[in-house]
Amino acid sequence: MKKIEIVYDEVLEKQVLMLLRQRGIKNYTRLDNVKGVGSSGARFNDSVAPGINSMIIIVVEDDIVPMFISGLKRFKDRAGEQAGIKAIVTSVEEFV
């Protein structure tokens, strides 16, 4: 199993949820008001670094990952370099 953490600009919420649905992913955890600094800039929801991110965490079978990541890459290609969305994939040793 794999865990995918998707950090994205909150304005992309609809597109991210659609990507999950299109891949048959129904279960997820969403964290709002996620702040930080990444390759697409700082997001602290203040006057210096406006904007805010959200994060969705999913745990899926290994065979789902390539399909999900390829869809995410296609979305990023269409949206451009500053799409404000990243995904981190890690192995899950145990899921209880």
Protein Blocks (a to p, Z undefined) as FASTA:
>chain_A
ZZddddddfklmmmmmmmmmmnopabdcddehiacddfkopcehpaklgcjddddddddd
fklmmmmmmmmmmmmmmnojklopacdddddfbdZZ
